[in-house]
């Protein structure tokens, strides 16, 4: 599998994550242990951002900017997860969810760096 194919997979994953955040925010709140209904708007907004990142990756020949947009979104997600960690009533499931998120973050960063590196080598004129 090459870097562009991995990026496309991340694009589809982004759409799937976003649809989950939009369609099932109450279930995500319960899973995270912050199920008071006050975070559904935040989760749905995060879902829209995820979907837009996925669409960006999937609709361009060069997915590099879209993958970097995912990395920027990951930074925002990290801040929000940090805040949620202080409020969770389910630390075990919250930790499991955070571990999954960190796995995707690592893949996003590695993929973005590799895409950037390979696009720089293609841009050389000599």
MODELLER restraints for C-alpha pairs under 7 A, 6 or more apart:
rsr = mdl.restraints
at = mdl.atoms
rsr.add(forms.Gaussian(group=physical.xy_distance, feature=features.Distance(at['CA:3:A'], at['CA:111:A']), mean=6.46, stdev=0.5))
rsr.add(forms.Gaussian(group=physical.xy_distance, feature=features.Distance(at['CA:3:A'], at['CA:115:A']), mean=6.41, stdev=0.5))
rsr.add(forms.Gaussian(group=physical.xy_distance, feature=features.Distance(at['CA:4:A'], at['CA:63:A']), mean=6.95, stdev=0.5))
rsr.add(forms.Gaussian(group=physical.xy_distance, feature=features.Distance(at['CA:7:A'], at['CA:63:A']), mean=6.52, stdev=0.5))
rsr.add(forms.Gaussian(group=physical.xy_distance, feature=features.Distance(at['CA:7:A'], at['CA:67:A']), mean=6.76, stdev=0.5))
rsr.add(forms.Gaussian(group=physical.xy_distance, feature=features.Distance(at['CA:7:A'], at['CA:111:A']), mean=6.76, stdev=0.5))
rsr.add(forms.Gaussian(group=physical.xy_distance, feature=features.Distance(at['CA:8:A'], at['CA:57:A']), mean=6.49, stdev=0.5))
rsr.add(forms.Gaussian(group=physical.xy_distance, feature=features.Distance(at['CA:8:A'], at['CA:58:A']), mean=5.93, stdev=0.5))
rsr.add(forms.Gaussian(group=physical.xy_distance, feature=features.Distance(at['CA:11:A'], at['CA:53:A']), mean=6.90, stdev=0.5))
rsr.add(forms.Gaussian(group=physical.xy_distance, feature=features.Distance(at['CA:11:A'], at['CA:54:A']), mean=3.87, stdev=0.5))
rsr.add(forms.Gaussian(group=physical.xy_distance, feature=features.Distance(at['CA:11:A'], at['CA:55:A']), mean=6.69, stdev=0.5))
rsr.add(forms.Gaussian(group=physical.xy_distance, feature=features.Distance(at['CA:11:A'], at['CA:57:A']), mean=5.38, stdev=0.5))
rsr.add(forms.Gaussian(group=physical.xy_distance, feature=features.Distance(at['CA:11:A'], at['CA:58:A']), mean=5.89, stdev=0.5))
rsr.add(forms.Gaussian(group=physical.xy_distance, feature=features.Distance(at['CA:12:A'], at['CA:54:A']), mean=6.02, stdev=0.5))
rsr.add(forms.Gaussian(group=physical.xy_distance, feature=features.Distance(at['CA:14:A'], at['CA:50:A']), mean=5.15, stdev=0.5))
rsr.add(forms.Gaussian(group=physical.xy_distance, feature=features.Distance(at['CA:14:A'], at['CA:51:A']), mean=5.82, stdev=0.5))
rsr.add(forms.Gaussian(group=physical.xy_distance, feature=features.Distance(at['CA:14:A'], at['CA:53:A']), mean=6.71, stdev=0.5))
rsr.add(forms.Gaussian(group=physical.xy_distance, feature=features.Distance(at['CA:14:A'], at['CA:54:A']), mean=4.95, stdev=0.5))
rsr.add(forms.Gaussian(group=physical.xy_distance, feature=features.Distance(at['CA:15:A'], at['CA:50:A']), mean=6.15, stdev=0.5))
rsr.add(forms.Gaussian(group=physical.xy_distance, feature=features.Distance(at['CA:15:A'], at['CA:51:A']), mean=4.44, stdev=0.5))
rsr.add(forms.Gaussian(group=physical.xy_distance, feature=features.Distance(at['CA:15:A'], at['CA:54:A']), mean=5.31, stdev=0.5))
rsr.add(forms.Gaussian(group=physical.xy_distance, feature=features.Distance(at['CA:17:A'], at['CA:47:A']), mean=6.84, stdev=0.5))
rsr.add(forms.Gaussian(group=physical.xy_distance, feature=features.Distance(at['CA:17:A'], at['CA:50:A']), mean=6.78, stdev=0.5))
rsr.add(forms.Gaussian(group=physical.xy_distance, feature=features.Distance(at['CA:18:A'], at['CA:47:A']), mean=3.66, stdev=0.5))
rsr.add(forms.Gaussian(group=physical.xy_distance, feature=features.Distance(at['CA:18:A'], at['CA:48:A']), mean=6.02, stdev=0.5))
rsr.add(forms.Gaussian(group=physical.xy_distance, feature=features.Distance(at['CA:18:A'], at['CA:50:A']), mean=4.83, stdev=0.5))
rsr.add(forms.Gaussian(group=physical.xy_distance, feature=features.Distance(at['CA:18:A'], at['CA:51:A']), mean=5.10, stdev=0.5))
rsr.add(forms.Gaussian(group=physical.xy_distance, feature=features.Distance(at['CA:19:A'], at['CA:47:A']), mean=6.21, stdev=0.5))
rsr.add(forms.Gaussian(group=physical.xy_distance, feature=features.Distance(at['CA:21:A'], at['CA:43:A']), mean=5.49, stdev=0.5))
rsr.add(forms.Gaussian(group=physical.xy_distance, feature=features.Distance(at['CA:21:A'], at['CA:44:A']), mean=5.40, stdev=0.5))
rsr.add(forms.Gaussian(group=physical.xy_distance, feature=features.Distance(at['CA:21:A'], at['CA:47:A']), mean=4.83, stdev=0.5))
rsr.add(forms.Gaussian(group=physical.xy_distance, feature=features.Distance(at['CA:22:A'], at['CA:43:A']), mean=6.84, stdev=0.5))
rsr.add(forms.Gaussian(group=physical.xy_distance, feature=features.Distance(at['CA:22:A'], at['CA:44:A']), mean=4.44, stdev=0.5))
rsr.add(forms.Gaussian(group=physical.xy_distance, feature=features.Distance(at['CA:22:A'], at['CA:47:A']), mean=5.40, stdev=0.5))
rsr.add(forms.Gaussian(group=physical.xy_distance, feature=features.Distance(at['CA:25:A'], at['CA:40:A']), mean=5.24, stdev=0.5))
rsr.add(forms.Gaussian(group=physical.xy_distance, feature=features.Distance(at['CA:25:A'], at['CA:43:A']), mean=5.98, stdev=0.5))
rsr.add(forms.Gaussian(group=physical.xy_distance, feature=features.Distance(at['CA:25:A'], at['CA:44:A']), mean=6.78, stdev=0.5))
rsr.add(forms.Gaussian(group=physical.xy_distance, feature=features.Distance(at['CA:26:A'], at['CA:35:A']), mean=6.56, stdev=0.5))
rsr.add(forms.Gaussian(group=physical.xy_distance, feature=features.Distance(at['CA:26:A'], at['CA:37:A']), mean=6.55, stdev=0.5))
rsr.add(forms.Gaussian(group=physical.xy_distance, feature=features.Distance(at['CA:26:A'], at['CA:40:A']), mean=6.51, stdev=0.5))
rsr.add(forms.Gaussian(group=physical.xy_distance, feature=features.Distance(at['CA:29:A'], at['CA:35:A']), mean=4.28, stdev=0.5))
rsr.add(forms.Gaussian(group=physical.xy_distance, feature=features.Distance(at['CA:31:A'], at['CA:93:A']), mean=6.32, stdev=0.5))
rsr.add(forms.Gaussian(group=physical.xy_distance, feature=features.Distance(at['CA:31:A'], at['CA:94:A']), mean=6.95, stdev=0.5))
rsr.add(forms.Gaussian(group=physical.xy_distance, feature=features.Distance(at['CA:32:A'], at['CA:88:A']), mean=6.40, stdev=0.5))
rsr.add(forms.Gaussian(group=physical.xy_distance, feature=features.Distance(at['CA:32:A'], at['CA:90:A']), mean=6.36, stdev=0.5))
rsr.add(forms.Gaussian(group=physical.xy_distance, feature=features.Distance(at['CA:32:A'], at['CA:93:A']), mean=6.29, stdev=0.5))
rsr.add(forms.Gaussian(group=physical.xy_distance, feature=features.Distance(at['CA:32:A'], at['CA:94:A']), mean=4.76, stdev=0.5))
rsr.add(forms.Gaussian(group=physical.xy_distance, feature=features.Distance(at['CA:33:A'], at['CA:88:A']), mean=4.59, stdev=0.5))
rsr.add(forms.Gaussian(group=physical.xy_distance, feature=features.Distance(at['CA:33:A'], at['CA:89:A']), mean=4.60, stdev=0.5))
rsr.add(forms.Gaussian(group=physical.xy_distance, feature=features.Distance(at['CA:33:A'], at['CA:90:A']), mean=4.54, stdev=0.5))
rsr.add(forms.Gaussian(group=physical.xy_distance, feature=features.Distance(at['CA:33:A'], at['CA:94:A']), mean=6.86, stdev=0.5))
rsr.add(forms.Gaussian(group=physical.xy_distance, feature=features.Distance(at['CA:34:A'], at['CA:87:A']), mean=6.48, stdev=0.5))
rsr.add(forms.Gaussian(group=physical.xy_distance, feature=features.Distance(at['CA:34:A'], at['CA:88:A']), mean=5.21, stdev=0.5))
rsr.add(forms.Gaussian(group=physical.xy_distance, feature=features.Distance(at['CA:34:A'], at['CA:89:A']), mean=6.56, stdev=0.5))
rsr.add(forms.Gaussian(group=physical.xy_distance, feature=features.Distance(at['CA:53:A'], at['CA:66:A']), mean=5.79, stdev=0.5))
rsr.add(forms.Gaussian(group=physical.xy_distance, feature=features.Distance(at['CA:53:A'], at['CA:69:A']), mean=6.40, stdev=0.5))
rsr.add(forms.Gaussian(group=physical.xy_distance, feature=features.Distance(at['CA:53:A'], at['CA:70:A']), mean=6.09, stdev=0.5))
rsr.add(forms.Gaussian(group=physical.xy_distance, feature=features.Distance(at['CA:56:A'], at['CA:66:A']), mean=5.35, stdev=0.5))
rsr.add(forms.Gaussian(group=physical.xy_distance, feature=features.Distance(at['CA:57:A'], at['CA:63:A']), mean=4.69, stdev=0.5))
rsr.add(forms.Gaussian(group=physical.xy_distance, feature=features.Distance(at['CA:57:A'], at['CA:66:A']), mean=4.73, stdev=0.5))
rsr.add(forms.Gaussian(group=physical.xy_distance, feature=features.Distance(at['CA:57:A'], at['CA:67:A']), mean=6.51, stdev=0.5))
rsr.add(forms.Gaussian(group=physical.xy_distance, feature=features.Distance(at['CA:64:A'], at['CA:112:A']), mean=6.06, stdev=0.5))
rsr.add(forms.Gaussian(group=physical.xy_distance, feature=features.Distance(at['CA:64:A'], at['CA:115:A']), mean=5.71, stdev=0.5))
rsr.add(forms.Gaussian(group=physical.xy_distance, feature=features.Distance(at['CA:64:A'], at['CA:116:A']), mean=6.39, stdev=0.5))
rsr.add(forms.Gaussian(group=physical.xy_distance, feature=features.Distance(at['CA:67:A'], at['CA:108:A']), mean=6.55, stdev=0.5))
rsr.add(forms.Gaussian(group=physical.xy_distance, feature=features.Distance(at['CA:67:A'], at['CA:112:A']), mean=5.56, stdev=0.5))
rsr.add(forms.Gaussian(group=physical.xy_distance, feature=features.Distance(at['CA:68:A'], at['CA:112:A']), mean=5.72, stdev=0.5))
rsr.add(forms.Gaussian(group=physical.xy_distance, feature=features.Distance(at['CA:70:A'], at['CA:108:A']), mean=6.84, stdev=0.5))
rsr.add(forms.Gaussian(group=physical.xy_distance, feature=features.Distance(at['CA:71:A'], at['CA:105:A']), mean=6.92, stdev=0.5))
rsr.add(forms.Gaussian(group=physical.xy_distance, feature=features.Distance(at['CA:71:A'], at['CA:108:A']), mean=5.99, stdev=0.5))
rsr.add(forms.Gaussian(group=physical.xy_distance, feature=features.Distance(at['CA:71:A'], at['CA:109:A']), mean=6.20, stdev=0.5))
rsr.add(forms.Gaussian(group=physical.xy_distance, feature=features.Distance(at['CA:74:A'], at['CA:105:A']), mean=6.25, stdev=0.5))
